[in-house]
Amino acid sequence: MTAVESSTTYDVARIREDFPILGRRLSGDLPLVYLDSANTSQKPQQVVDAIADHYAQHNANVARAMHQLGAEATAAFELGRDKVAAFIGAPSRDEVVYAKNASEALNLVARVLGDAGRIGPGDEVVITEMEHHSNIVPWQQVTQRTGATLRWFGVTDEGRLDLDDIDTLITERTKVVSLTWVSNMLGTINPLDVVIAKAHSVGALVVVDASQAVPQIPVDVAALGADFVVFTGHKLLGPTGIGVLWGRYDLLAELPPFLGGGEMIETVTMERSTYAAPPSRFEAGTPPIAQSVGLGAAIDYLSAIGMQNVAAHEQAITAYALGAMQEIDGLTVVGPKEAVMRGGAVSFTLDGIHPHDVSQLLDSRGVAVRAGHHCAKPAHLRFGVQSTTRASFYLYTTEQEIDVLVEALHHTKKYFGS
Amino acid sequence: MNVDSLYQEIILDHYKHPHGSGLREPFEAEVHHVNPTCGDEVTLRVHLDGETVSDVSYAAEGCSISQASVSVLNDLIVGRSVDEGMAVLDSFTELMQGKGKVEPDEDVLEDGIAFAGVAQFPARVKCALLGWMAWKDAVSQALVTSSSSDPAITGDPT
């Protein structure tokens, strides 16, 4: 599938009709230009309707109510899990664990690997300098708690993972390698195959933060070969409040629970408890029921369009944006400057104008972007900047919206006199 | 909401030509405050001469609102007593948290009245308050430092 082939069939105008919010007018009767999808995606009517229908017609708690509504809610909830499993190529639905978001899923993995003694004194955990804070802090916590050492890959000037040190970083001491698939700040797509092969050659487990990948590119976890993959629903056209941990079943089966409570037990006495099999073992309490229904609807929506087509559009719109934005004097893209092995998040600086002021001026033109450190302070430090402005794209982004962004950036420069 | 009500000419002037920026000695207290959501930061020093704030020096990195705000703070606070400074802080904080409904007193806030428009942009209020919260922290620490270095108060057996 090439971008050229897909562009003949990909109808972005038709897709936009499914997203009511994209038709909104902002203050000053300006049309919304939503370029913040790496932060959270917008939701198609189909997802909104699925959630509303669930609450309106089928609402009950799951796996414990014997009545008809309980059976309907349980079936709908578990159907969402089936859809997630199929969407990411999971060999078994029992490998799909729900969390509240990707951060919680990463915390879950880090915590239980520590509790299981898979990370201990003298061991090493390897991450990268381009990680989101949610793939840094849990590993700092578990290594500090267990007496292990945290190490990390650097990033090249171009914004790529620096693999020069791979043989000294990933060694017999390495127990876990955790890295992002697509950087939320730089946009970089990492060569996971190289890292996974090296990690497995020394017996280390590989955790992949796929929060920015699953929404943009076709994912097959079985083919990928990682041991754990996490992502979140709300960047994937789904609702907030639901994240996914996919893990190899044999690993999940030997790991201890994360949170304790209802649903995660086999039996409980006052002295002790035994635990349910995965995925329930890792899902204490009432799960995200309507969210699973909504995520299932989002996956249906994306599958109908085809993730190959979504990826081709993302690639094409990112190439267009990188070209148009880099013609602006004083604008510097932080991250790969061409749309090669690259996702649809473009972070940049504009000489002499702070990102908050850039985003405020863009907002005054109806353009929604993110400004700040994007929960990736070490990656910003690597490039000597405190913060950046980030425009990010998705299946509904048009070239015309990029043109509005560029025009608004020129306006911003004029406004601040630089 | 018009963005021009946020970016008053006075604010942009202070941003481009900040008053009293740079870190200077002497000082009794230095604090470093960060806005964790956006990463803006300020290092701020306070020098007291008795009851008088004789210098507020700072190094700040952040947006125009946070930079201009600390510049205005320097104008308003230096040369005043600690109590007067605290009163100005209260007045500025009230304006910022007033959601655009508080009428600023120009006699008290001088150039600070230009920040009235910021109060209508909730996401930017914390930018405007960053330097002021740092000053409040620093002056409290400076008061402790100056009192504990006074043997008459601490009762050090010198």
Boltz contact constraints between the chains, C-beta under 6 A:
constraints:
  - contact:
      token1: [A, 27]
      token2: [B, 1]
      max_distance: 6.0
  - contact:
      token1: [A, 354]
      token2: [B, 63]
      max_distance: 6.0
  - contact:
      token1: [A, 356]
      token2: [B, 63]
      max_distance: 6.0
  - contact:
      token1: [A, 357]
      token2: [B, 63]
      max_distance: 6.0
  - contact:
      token1: [A, 357]
      token2: [B, 64]
      max_distance: 6.0
  - contact:
      token1: [A, 364]
      token2: [B, 3]
      max_distance: 6.0
  - contact:
      token1: [A, 372]
      token2: [B, 38]
      max_distance: 6.0
  - contact:
      token1: [A, 372]
      token2: [B, 39]
      max_distance: 6.0
  - contact:
      token1: [A, 373]
      token2: [B, 39]
      max_distance: 6.0
  - contact:
      token1: [A, 386]
      token2: [B, 39]
      max_distance: 6.0
  - contact:
      token1: [A, 386]
      token2: [B, 61]
      max_distance: 6.0
  - contact:
      token1: [A, 387]
      token2: [B, 39]
      max_distance: 6.0
